[in-house]
Amino acid sequence: MIPLTNELLACAGALAALMLVCLLRVAKGPTAPDRVVAADAINTMVVVAMVLIGGAFREVIYIDIAIIYSMLSFASTLFIAKHLEANA
């Protein structure tokens, strides 16, 4: 493990707490676009947390999965935005 393992894991834990805050916005958001933005923020934080965990444990597979997850997240956000635009 690298010397900054505890700090990287602490940052990942802080991101998990922020994800819970965004989850409240997803559940309670006043409009559908607010919910989409909050879900996209959660996806971004998941990607960053996976990169941090991959760096902490020196496992490249976490970073590879984070790259694929970010591409899928981007595509799904575009799809949802198109859907919301069509229904507006």
PyMOL commands that place a pseudoatom at each C-alpha (Angstrom):
pseudoatom trace, name=CA, resn=MET, resi=1, chain=A, elem=C, hetatm=0, pos=[0.000, 0.000, 0.000]
pseudoatom trace, name=CA, resn=ILE, resi=2, chain=A, elem=C, hetatm=0, pos=[1.130, 3.538, -0.631]
pseudoatom trace, name=CA, resn=PRO, resi=3, chain=A, elem=C, hetatm=0, pos=[1.719, 5.920, 2.289]
pseudoatom trace, name=CA, resn=LEU, resi=4, chain=A, elem=C, hetatm=0, pos=[-1.406, 7.956, 1.523]
pseudoatom trace, name=CA, resn=THR, resi=5, chain=A, elem=C, hetatm=0, pos=[-3.787, 5.003, 1.758]
pseudoatom trace, name=CA, resn=ASN, resi=6, chain=A, elem=C, hetatm=0, pos=[-5.615, 6.277, 4.842]
pseudoatom trace, name=CA, resn=GLU, resi=7, chain=A, elem=C, hetatm=0, pos=[-6.048, 9.744, 3.344]
pseudoatom trace, name=CA, resn=LEU, resi=8, chain=A, elem=C, hetatm=0, pos=[-7.357, 8.345, 0.060]
pseudoatom trace, name=CA, resn=LEU, resi=9, chain=A, elem=C, hetatm=0, pos=[-9.819, 6.119, 1.875]
pseudoatom trace, name=CA, resn=ALA, resi=10, chain=A, elem=C, hetatm=0, pos=[-10.921, 9.053, 4.051]
pseudoatom trace, name=CA, resn=CYS, resi=11, chain=A, elem=C, hetatm=0, pos=[-11.616, 11.060, 0.887]
pseudoatom trace, name=CA, resn=ALA, resi=12, chain=A, elem=C, hetatm=0, pos=[-13.622, 8.130, -0.500]
pseudoatom trace, name=CA, resn=GLY, resi=13, chain=A, elem=C, hetatm=0, pos=[-15.618, 8.068, 2.740]
pseudoatom trace, name=CA, resn=ALA, resi=14, chain=A, elem=C, hetatm=0, pos=[-16.293, 11.803, 2.478]
pseudoatom trace, name=CA, resn=LEU, resi=15, chain=A, elem=C, hetatm=0, pos=[-17.512, 11.256, -1.067]
pseudoatom trace, name=CA, resn=ALA, resi=16, chain=A, elem=C, hetatm=0, pos=[-19.863, 8.564, 0.213]
pseudoatom trace, name=CA, resn=ALA, resi=17, chain=A, elem=C, hetatm=0, pos=[-21.349, 11.086, 2.662]
pseudoatom trace, name=CA, resn=LEU, resi=18, chain=A, elem=C, hetatm=0, pos=[-21.795, 13.601, -0.157]
pseudoatom trace, name=CA, resn=MET, resi=19, chain=A, elem=C, hetatm=0, pos=[-23.472, 10.915, -2.247]
pseudoatom trace, name=CA, resn=LEU, resi=20, chain=A, elem=C, hetatm=0, pos=[-26.081, 10.532, 0.487]
pseudoatom trace, name=CA, resn=VAL, resi=21, chain=A, elem=C, hetatm=0, pos=[-26.777, 14.265, 0.329]
pseudoatom trace, name=CA, resn=CYS, resi=22, chain=A, elem=C, hetatm=0, pos=[-27.254, 14.014, -3.442]
pseudoatom trace, name=CA, resn=LEU, resi=23, chain=A, elem=C, hetatm=0, pos=[-29.471, 10.979, -2.921]
pseudoatom trace, name=CA, resn=LEU, resi=24, chain=A, elem=C, hetatm=0, pos=[-31.777, 13.172, -0.845]
pseudoatom trace, name=CA, resn=ARG, resi=25, chain=A, elem=C, hetatm=0, pos=[-31.993, 15.570, -3.793]
pseudoatom trace, name=CA, resn=VAL, resi=26, chain=A, elem=C, hetatm=0, pos=[-32.809, 12.681, -6.111]
pseudoatom trace, name=CA, resn=ALA, resi=27, chain=A, elem=C, hetatm=0, pos=[-35.619, 11.569, -3.824]
pseudoatom trace, name=CA, resn=LYS, resi=28, chain=A, elem=C, hetatm=0, pos=[-36.917, 15.028, -2.947]
pseudoatom trace, name=CA, resn=GLY, resi=29, chain=A, elem=C, hetatm=0, pos=[-35.999, 17.174, -5.979]
pseudoatom trace, name=CA, resn=PRO, resi=30, chain=A, elem=C, hetatm=0, pos=[-38.733, 19.596, -6.977]
pseudoatom trace, name=CA, resn=THR, resi=31, chain=A, elem=C, hetatm=0, pos=[-38.324, 18.955, -10.710]
pseudoatom trace, name=CA, resn=ALA, resi=32, chain=A, elem=C, hetatm=0, pos=[-37.114, 16.135, -12.925]
pseudoatom trace, name=CA, resn=PRO, resi=33, chain=A, elem=C, hetatm=0, pos=[-34.038, 18.070, -14.167]
pseudoatom trace, name=CA, resn=ASP, resi=34, chain=A, elem=C, hetatm=0, pos=[-32.972, 18.597, -10.536]
pseudoatom trace, name=CA, resn=ARG, resi=35, chain=A, elem=C, hetatm=0, pos=[-33.166, 14.867, -9.986]
pseudoatom trace, name=CA, resn=VAL, resi=36, chain=A, elem=C, hetatm=0, pos=[-31.145, 14.174, -13.142]
pseudoatom trace, name=CA, resn=VAL, resi=37, chain=A, elem=C, hetatm=0, pos=[-28.411, 16.594, -12.113]
pseudoatom trace, name=CA, resn=ALA, resi=38, chain=A, elem=C, hetatm=0, pos=[-28.228, 15.031, -8.650]
pseudoatom trace, name=CA, resn=ALA, resi=39, chain=A, elem=C, hetatm=0, pos=[-28.030, 11.536, -10.132]
pseudoatom trace, name=CA, resn=ASP, resi=40, chain=A, elem=C, hetatm=0, pos=[-25.276, 12.685, -12.473]
pseudoatom trace, name=CA, resn=ALA, resi=41, chain=A, elem=C, hetatm=0, pos=[-23.405, 14.166, -9.512]
pseudoatom trace, name=CA, resn=ILE, resi=42, chain=A, elem=C, hetatm=0, pos=[-23.679, 10.816, -7.719]
pseudoatom trace, name=CA, resn=ASN, resi=43, chain=A, elem=C, hetatm=0, pos=[-22.305, 9.048, -10.791]
pseudoatom trace, name=CA, resn=THR, resi=44, chain=A, elem=C, hetatm=0, pos=[-19.371, 11.447, -10.941]
pseudoatom trace, name=CA, resn=MET, resi=45, chain=A, elem=C, hetatm=0, pos=[-18.608, 10.914, -7.264]
pseudoatom trace, name=CA, resn=VAL, resi=46, chain=A, elem=C, hetatm=0, pos=[-18.760, 7.140, -7.744]
pseudoatom trace, name=CA, resn=VAL, resi=47, chain=A, elem=C, hetatm=0, pos=[-16.159, 7.410, -10.508]
pseudoatom trace, name=CA, resn=VAL, resi=48, chain=A, elem=C, hetatm=0, pos=[-13.876, 9.561, -8.341]
pseudoatom trace, name=CA, resn=ALA, resi=49, chain=A, elem=C, hetatm=0, pos=[-14.294, 7.200, -5.378]
pseudoatom trace, name=CA, resn=MET, resi=50, chain=A, elem=C, hetatm=0, pos=[-13.393, 4.212, -7.550]
pseudoatom trace, name=CA, resn=VAL, resi=51, chain=A, elem=C, hetatm=0, pos=[-10.247, 5.976, -8.761]
pseudoatom trace, name=CA, resn=LEU, resi=52, chain=A, elem=C, hetatm=0, pos=[-9.315, 6.844, -5.160]
pseudoatom trace, name=CA, resn=ILE, resi=53, chain=A, elem=C, hetatm=0, pos=[-9.845, 3.266, -4.015]
pseudoatom trace, name=CA, resn=GLY, resi=54, chain=A, elem=C, hetatm=0, pos=[-7.884, 1.975, -6.993]
pseudoatom trace, name=CA, resn=GLY, resi=55, chain=A, elem=C, hetatm=0, pos=[-5.039, 4.308, -6.100]
pseudoatom trace, name=CA, resn=ALA, resi=56, chain=A, elem=C, hetatm=0, pos=[-5.144, 3.381, -2.422]
pseudoatom trace, name=CA, resn=PHE, resi=57, chain=A, elem=C, hetatm=0, pos=[-4.917, -0.348, -3.082]
pseudoatom trace, name=CA, resn=ARG, resi=58, chain=A, elem=C, hetatm=0, pos=[-2.837, -0.079, -6.277]
pseudoatom trace, name=CA, resn=GLU, resi=59, chain=A, elem=C, hetatm=0, pos=[-5.413, -2.034, -8.247]
pseudoatom trace, name=CA, resn=VAL, resi=60, chain=A, elem=C, hetatm=0, pos=[-5.765, -0.969, -11.873]
pseudoatom trace, name=CA, resn=ILE, resi=61, chain=A, elem=C, hetatm=0, pos=[-9.054, -2.833, -12.297]
pseudoatom trace, name=CA, resn=TYR, resi=62, chain=A, elem=C, hetatm=0, pos=[-10.900, -0.191, -10.237]
pseudoatom trace, name=CA, resn=ILE, resi=63, chain=A, elem=C, hetatm=0, pos=[-9.681, 2.524, -12.581]
pseudoatom trace, name=CA, resn=ASP, resi=64, chain=A, elem=C, hetatm=0, pos=[-10.647, 0.498, -15.652]
pseudoatom trace, name=CA, resn=ILE, resi=65, chain=A, elem=C, hetatm=0, pos=[-14.117, -0.059, -14.256]
pseudoatom trace, name=CA, resn=ALA, resi=66, chain=A, elem=C, hetatm=0, pos=[-14.378, 3.653, -13.379]
pseudoatom trace, name=CA, resn=ILE, resi=67, chain=A, elem=C, hetatm=0, pos=[-13.622, 4.583, -17.000]
pseudoatom trace, name=CA, resn=ILE, resi=68, chain=A, elem=C, hetatm=0, pos=[-16.292, 2.240, -18.339]
pseudoatom trace, name=CA, resn=TYR, resi=69, chain=A, elem=C, hetatm=0, pos=[-18.764, 3.380, -15.688]
pseudoatom trace, name=CA, resn=SER, resi=70, chain=A, elem=C, hetatm=0, pos=[-18.163, 7.032, -16.581]
pseudoatom trace, name=CA, resn=MET, resi=71, chain=A, elem=C, hetatm=0, pos=[-18.821, 6.350, -20.265]
pseudoatom trace, name=CA, resn=LEU, resi=72, chain=A, elem=C, hetatm=0, pos=[-22.079, 4.558, -19.454]
pseudoatom trace, name=CA, resn=SER, resi=73, chain=A, elem=C, hetatm=0, pos=[-23.054, 7.331, -17.058]
pseudoatom trace, name=CA, resn=PHE, resi=74, chain=A, elem=C, hetatm=0, pos=[-22.449, 9.962, -19.728]
pseudoatom trace, name=CA, resn=ALA, resi=75, chain=A, elem=C, hetatm=0, pos=[-24.525, 8.055, -22.269]
pseudoatom trace, name=CA, resn=SER, resi=76, chain=A, elem=C, hetatm=0, pos=[-27.389, 7.554, -19.824]
pseudoatom trace, name=CA, resn=THR, resi=77, chain=A, elem=C, hetatm=0, pos=[-27.368, 11.239, -18.864]
pseudoatom trace, name=CA, resn=LEU, resi=78, chain=A, elem=C, hetatm=0, pos=[-27.622, 12.210, -22.533]
pseudoatom trace, name=CA, resn=PHE, resi=79, chain=A, elem=C, hetatm=0, pos=[-30.474, 9.754, -23.040]
pseudoatom trace, name=CA, resn=ILE, resi=80, chain=A, elem=C, hetatm=0, pos=[-32.396, 11.099, -20.043]
pseudoatom trace, name=CA, resn=ALA, resi=81, chain=A, elem=C, hetatm=0, pos=[-31.797, 14.697, -21.127]
pseudoatom trace, name=CA, resn=LYS, resi=82, chain=A, elem=C, hetatm=0, pos=[-33.165, 13.929, -24.601]
pseudoatom trace, name=CA, resn=HIS, resi=83, chain=A, elem=C, hetatm=0, pos=[-36.179, 12.248, -23.017]
pseudoatom trace, name=CA, resn=LEU, resi=84, chain=A, elem=C, hetatm=0, pos=[-36.846, 15.246, -20.759]
pseudoatom trace, name=CA, resn=GLU, resi=85, chain=A, elem=C, hetatm=0, pos=[-36.437, 17.643, -23.686]
pseudoatom trace, name=CA, resn=ALA, resi=86, chain=A, elem=C, hetatm=0, pos=[-38.943, 15.685, -25.780]
pseudoatom trace, name=CA, resn=ASN, resi=87, chain=A, elem=C, hetatm=0, pos=[-41.507, 15.742, -22.957]
pseudoatom trace, name=CA, resn=ALA, resi=88, chain=A, elem=C, hetatm=0, pos=[-41.073, 19.448, -22.171]
for i in range(1, 88): cmd.bond("trace and resi %d" % i, "trace and resi %d" % (i + 1))
show_as sticks, trace
zoom trace
